[in-house]
Amino acid sequence: MQVNQQQVDEWVAKCRVALEPKLDEPVMNAALFGQTGFTTQKAAGRGGLITYLLAGLLNKKRAGGLPDQFVLVTTPSKLRAFGMAGKRSADVDPDNELAVWDRAGLRVAAAPRGMFTKVTLDSADGDHVDIQAVKYDHIDAFIRELQGNGAAGA
């Protein structure tokens, strides 16, 4: 997927402006992520509304309770997840922090999956989260940043 680097830089800067007043550390980077299993859920929908909803619940459980779409933000010592400002918005909601992990004890594994990159986060506290992002250069760099700087890559 082709993404203009200037657009990415502007979006990350917008996230910084929205979030830094609420945080005790500077925002280093931000990236858009979502739950895994969309295709499976869509296929399950052929079996009816109940199977579609059950597949959606399973996707949410795999994502550690995170919603369909959210923003991951790195600071020097933390990885934070924030909700979006609206269903069709690419803006982060600074008042909707969904999760926080210490980067020092975070294990990050990534694997290509078609047009997506699947990411597994395992925290020292025992959290296990499976998420994904559309594969492009910014996401690859974001994952490398997570796998370095205090986090063990897999």
TORVO-95650 format. One record per residue: residue number from 0; residue in three letters; chain; x, y, z of N, C-alpha, C, CB in turn. Coordinates in steps of 0.02 Angstrom, whole numbers. Glycine has a CB too. Example, Ala and Ser with C-alpha at 12.3 -4.5 7.8 and 13.67 -1.06 7.14 Angstrom:
BEGIN
   k   r c    n.u    n.v    n.w   ca.u   ca.v   ca.w    c.u    c.v    c.w   cb.u   cb.v   cb.w
   0 ALA A    660   -284    390    615   -225    390    660   -165    390    565   -224    452
   1 SER A    642   -112    354    684    -53    357    645      2    394    704    -30    286
END
This chain:
BEGIN
   k   r c    n.u    n.v    n.w   ca.u   ca.v   ca.w    c.u    c.v    c.w   cb.u   cb.v   cb.w
   0 MET A     42    -59      0      0      0      0     45     62      0    -48      0     61
   1 GLN A     31    107    -44     69    169    -49     39    222     -2     71    195   -122
   2 VAL A     79    247     42     58    300     87    111    355     82     50    275    161
   3 ASN A     88    416     73    132    473     67    164    487    136     93    535     41
   4 GLN A    230    488    139    265    499    203    247    565    235    340    494    193
   5 GLN A    235    616    194    216    681    221    149    677    257    213    734    164
   6 GLN A    102    639    229     37    629    262     46    593    329    -11    590    217
   7 VAL A     88    542    330    101    505    391    132    552    443    148    445    378
   8 ASP A    182    591    423    215    637    470    165    688    498    273    673    435
   9 GLU A    121    713    456     71    761    479     23    729    528     32    790    419
  10 TRP A      2    666    515    -43    631    559    -10    617    627    -66    564    527
  11 VAL A     53    595    627     89    583    689     96    648    728    159    553    675
  12 ALA A    111    703    694    117    769    727     50    789    759    140    823    677
  13 LYS A     -4    775    724    -71    789    750    -85    748    814   -125    774    696
  14 CYS A    -63    685    814    -70    643    873    -30    672    931    -48    571    859
  15 ARG A     31    695    917     73    725    969     38    785   1001    141    747    939
  16 VAL A     11    829    959    -22    889    984    -82    871   1028    -45    934    925
  17 ALA A   -119    819   1009   -178    799   1047   -160    764   1112   -221    753   1004
  18 LEU A   -106    724   1111    -92    680   1168    -42    707   1219    -67    616   1143
  19 GLU A     10    742   1197     63    762   1243     39    802   1303    114    801   1206
  20 PRO A    -11    846   1297    -34    881   1357    -63    834   1410    -86    933   1337
  21 LYS A    -84    773   1389   -115    725   1435    -65    675   1463   -171    688   1400
  22 LEU A     -4    673   1435     45    622   1454    104    654   1491     70    585   1392
  23 ASP A    139    612   1529    197    636   1566    263    624   1528    201    600   1634
  24 GLU A    258    600   1466    316    588   1423    300    612   1352    336    512   1423
  25 PRO A    351    626   1313    338    646   1244    315    587   1201    401    677   1213
  26 VAL A    274    600   1152    253    550   1103    309    542   1052    185    570   1069
  27 MET A    334    481   1045    387    468    996    359    450    928    431    411   1021
  28 ASN A    304    411    928    276    389    865    205    366    877    318    331    834
  29 ALA A    167    359    822     97    337    826     82    298    762     48    397    835
  30 ALA A     37    249    768     16    210    710    -54    183    721     66    152    696
  31 LEU A    -89    174    667   -158    150    668   -158     73    664   -199    180    609
  32 PHE A   -193     41    712   -198    -32    715   -271    -52    723   -156    -60    773
  33 GLY A   -283   -117    716   -351   -143    725   -350   -215    746   -391   -134    662
  34 GLN A   -409   -242    757   -416   -312    776   -399   -356    716   -488   -327    800
  35 THR A   -378   -417    730   -368   -467    678   -435   -502    665   -313   -520    697
  36 GLY A   -440   -539    611   -498   -582    599   -556   -552    562   -521   -605    662
  37 PHE A   -548   -495    530   -604   -464    495   -631   -511    441   -582   -398    463
  38 THR A   -587   -543    402   -608   -587    349   -646   -647    376   -548   -610    307
  39 THR A   -621   -674    432   -654   -731    464   -723   -710    488   -612   -757    523
  40 GLN A   -728   -651    518   -792   -627    542   -841   -618    484   -783   -561    581
  41 LYS A   -816   -591    430   -859   -580    371   -885   -647    345   -820   -542    316
  42 ALA A   -841   -697    341   -861   -763    318   -911   -795    367   -799   -809    310
  43 ALA A   -899   -785    432   -944   -812    482  -1014   -781    475   -917   -800    553
  44 GLY A  -1017   -720    450  -1081   -687    441  -1126   -722    392  -1069   -617    417
  45 ARG A  -1098   -763    349  -1139   -802    302  -1181   -852    340  -1094   -838    251
  46 GLY A  -1160   -869    401  -1198   -916    442  -1252   -881    482  -1152   -953    489
  47 GLY A  -1257   -815    475  -1309   -778    510  -1280   -728    558  -1354   -826    548
  48 LEU A  -1324   -688    586  -1305   -634    631  -1270   -660    694  -1366   -593    650
  49 ILE A  -1294   -714    722  -1265   -740    784  -1192   -761    772  -1306   -801    809
  50 THR A  -1178   -797    718  -1109   -818    706  -1064   -757    692  -1105   -868    648
  51 TYR A  -1092   -708    657  -1055   -646    644  -1036   -612    709  -1096   -599    598
  52 LEU A  -1085   -605    754  -1072   -572    819  -1024   -612    862  -1138   -561    856
  53 LEU A  -1030   -678    861   -984   -720    900   -913   -714    874  -1006   -794    898
  54 ALA A   -905   -712    808   -838   -703    779   -810   -635    799   -840   -709    701
  55 GLY A   -852   -584    801   -830   -517    823   -807   -517    895   -886   -467    813
  56 LEU A   -843   -553    938   -823   -558   1008   -756   -594   1015   -876   -595   1049
  57 LEU A   -746   -646    975   -682   -682    976   -625   -636    953   -685   -744    931
  58 ASN A   -636   -596    901   -585   -549    878   -568   -499    933   -610   -511    814
  59 LYS A   -618   -474    968   -607   -425   1021   -568   -457   1079   -674   -396   1047
  60 LYS A   -584   -520   1095   -548   -555   1148   -475   -564   1129   -581   -624   1162
  61 ARG A   -462   -584   1067   -392   -592   1043   -354   -526   1046   -391   -620    972
  62 ALA A   -390   -471   1036   -359   -405   1037   -356   -376   1107   -396   -357    990
  63 GLY A   -366   -417   1157   -362   -393   1226   -416   -343   1244   -294   -363   1239
  64 GLY A   -474   -346   1210   -528   -300   1224   -525   -235   1185   -530   -285   1296
  65 LEU A   -473   -227   1144   -467   -166   1104   -520   -165   1049   -395   -160   1073
  66 PRO A   -542   -106   1029   -595   -101    978   -569   -117    907   -625    -30    978
  67 ASP A   -614   -112    859   -598   -127    789   -538    -87    765   -658   -113    744
  68 GLN A   -535    -24    784   -481     20    760   -459     65    818   -505     64    700
  69 PHE A   -393     75    824   -365    115    878   -296    139    859   -362     74    944
  70 VAL A   -268    183    899   -202    211    886   -154    185    939   -203    289    885
  71 LEU A    -97    157    918    -43    140    964      6    197    964     -9     73    944
  72 VAL A     28    217   1023     73    273   1032    132    251   1074     36    333   1065
  73 THR A    193    267   1051    252    252   1090    276    315   1125    308    222   1047
  74 THR A    296    305   1188    332    356   1226    398    322   1246    291    382   1289
  75 PRO A    444    357   1276    507    325   1293    500    261   1336    551    373   1330
  76 SER A    451    258   1380    445    200   1424    381    160   1416    451    221   1494
  77 LYS A    333    184   1377    267    151   1373    244    142   1301    215    191   1412
  78 LEU A    201     93   1292    160     86   1232     89     96   1255    172     16   1196
  79 ARG A     54    142   1223    -14    159   1244    -62    150   1185    -18    232   1270
  80 ALA A   -123    128   1201   -175    123   1150   -229    174   1165   -206     51   1148
  81 PHE A   -249    211   1114   -302    261   1120   -357    247   1070   -273    332   1110
  82 GLY A   -418    263   1089   -475    256   1044   -474    312    992   -540    257   1083
  83 MET A   -518    303    943   -524    351    890   -578    402    909   -542    316    822
  84 ALA A   -574    462    879   -622    515    895   -692    500    869   -597    581    865
  85 GLY A   -699    457    820   -763    438    793   -756    378    748   -796    496    755
  86 LYS A   -811    346    730   -808    285    689   -772    295    623   -877    260    676
  87 ARG A   -782    352    591   -751    364    526   -694    415    530   -804    389    476
  88 SER A   -668    424    589   -616    473    599   -548    440    603   -629    514    661
  89 ALA A   -496    474    580   -428    450    589   -395    489    646   -387    458    524
  90 ASP A   -434    528    682   -408    568    737   -409    528    802   -447    632    745
  91 VAL A   -356    536    841   -352    502    906   -394    540    957   -278    498    929
  92 ASP A   -423    503   1004   -462    534   1058   -419    533   1121   -530    495   1070
  93 PRO A   -391    591   1141   -345    593   1198   -378    576   1265   -314    661   1202
  94 ASP A   -444    577   1268   -479    561   1329   -501    488   1332   -540    605   1336
  95 ASN A   -481    448   1283   -501    378   1281   -440    332   1278   -547    366   1221
  96 GLU A   -402    330   1333   -345    285   1337   -371    215   1352   -293    308   1391
  97 LEU A   -353    167   1309   -380    100   1313   -334     51   1350   -394     74   1245
  98 ALA A   -269     60   1343   -221     13   1373   -152     47   1377   -217    -53   1333
  99 VAL A   -112     23   1426    -43     47   1434      0    -13   1452    -38    103   1490
 100 TRP A     57    -18   1417    105    -71   1431    173    -40   1441    107   -123   1373
 101 ASP A    213    -67   1488    283    -48   1495    322    -77   1437    312    -71   1564
 102 ARG A    360    -36   1403    398    -60   1346    454   -106   1366    425     -1   1307
 103 ALA A    482    -95   1425    540   -135   1448    524   -209   1450    563   -111   1516
 104 GLY A    465   -228   1469    448   -299   1474    405   -325   1418    413   -312   1539
 105 LEU A    399   -286   1364    354   -303   1310    389   -344   1256    324   -240   1279
 106 ARG A    361   -402   1240    386   -442   1184    341   -429   1125    389   -520   1202
 107 VAL A    371   -415   1068    334   -397   1008    354   -443    951    347   -322    989
 108 ALA A    305   -478    923    317   -521    865    274   -495    808    300   -596    882
 109 ALA A    302   -498    748    265   -474    689    273   -524    632    290   -404    667
 110 ALA A    218   -532    594    220   -577    537    176   -549    482    196   -649    557
 111 PRO A    201   -551    420    159   -527    364    100   -574    354    201   -523    299
 112 ARG A     44   -545    338    -17   -583    325    -55   -548    269    -61   -590    391
 113 GLY A    -37   -565    207    -68   -532    150    -51   -458    149   -144   -542    150
 114 MET A   -102   -416    147    -90   -344    146    -84   -315    216   -146   -308    110
 115 PHE A    -84   -359    267    -79   -338    336    -15   -363    368   -139   -362    376
 116 THR A      3   -334    424     55   -360    468     21   -377    534    114   -309    477
 117 LYS A     24   -441    552     -4   -462    616     49   -451    670    -26   -538    614
 118 VAL A     29   -422    726     74   -407    781     47   -440    844     81   -330    791
 119 THR A     91   -473    880     74   -502    945    114   -467    998     87   -580    946
 120 LEU A     78   -442   1048    109   -409   1106    101   -454   1166     78   -339   1119
 121 ASP A    156   -468   1200    154   -506   1263    190   -464   1315    188   -577   1255
 122 SER A    152   -444   1366    181   -401   1418    206   -442   1476    129   -350   1442
 123 ALA A    248   -411   1517    273   -443   1578    217   -457   1627    327   -398   1611
 124 ASP A    161   -420   1621    103   -430   1665     59   -487   1642     62   -367   1668
 125 GLY A     75   -519   1586     37   -576   1562    -15   -559   1509      3   -608   1619
 126 ASP A    -19   -496   1488    -66   -479   1434    -41   -510   1369    -73   -402   1427
 127 HIS A    -88   -537   1331    -73   -564   1264   -123   -532   1217    -77   -643   1262
 128 VAL A    -97   -496   1166   -140   -458   1121   -119   -473   1049   -135   -382   1135
 129 ASP A   -167   -494   1008   -156   -504    936   -193   -449    899   -181   -575    913
 130 ILE A   -155   -410    860   -183   -354    823   -151   -353    753   -171   -287    860
 131 GLN A   -174   -307    711   -144   -302    645   -148   -230    620   -179   -348    596
 132 ALA A   -108   -217    568   -108   -152    535    -97   -164    461    -54   -104    564
 133 VAL A   -123   -118    420   -109   -121    349    -34   -114    339   -149    -66    310
 134 LYS A     -6   -156    297     66   -158    288     90    -99    244     87   -224    257
 135 TYR A    132    -58    273    167     -5    235    227     16    275    120     56    220
 136 ASP A    270     58    246    335     73    276    330    100    347    371    123    233
 137 HIS A    283    144    361    277    174    428    262    120    480    222    228    429
 138 ILE A    218     73    463    201     19    510    263    -24    522    143    -24    482
 139 ASP A    299    -41    470    360    -81    478    410    -46    524    393    -95    409
 140 ALA A    420     19    515    466     57    558    440     61    629    476    128    529
 141 PHE A    375     69    638    344     72    704    356      6    742    269     86    699
 142 ILE A    347    -50    708    357   -116    738    431   -126    756    333   -172    691
 143 ARG A    476   -106    710    548   -112    726    565    -70    788    591    -89    666
 144 GLU A    536    -11    793    547     31    852    523     -5    916    509    100    844
 145 LEU A    466    -38    912    441    -75    970    487   -134    987    370   -100    958
 146 GLN A    512   -167    937    553   -226    948    623   -208    974    560   -265    885
 147 GLY A    644   -146    963    707   -122    991    692    -86   1056    743    -76    940
 148 ASN A    735    -41   1077    724      4   1133    689    -28   1193    684     61   1111
 149 GLY A    718    -80   1221    691   -108   1282    642   -165   1272    657    -55   1321
 150 ALA A    621   -177   1211    575   -232   1198    612   -287   1160    512   -208   1159
 151 ALA A    597   -348   1177    629   -405   1143    588   -424   1083    636   -465   1191
 152 GLY A    619   -424   1025    585   -444    963    583   -519    956    618   -413    903
 153 ALA A    534   -543    918    529   -615    907    530   -630    833    465   -643    940
END
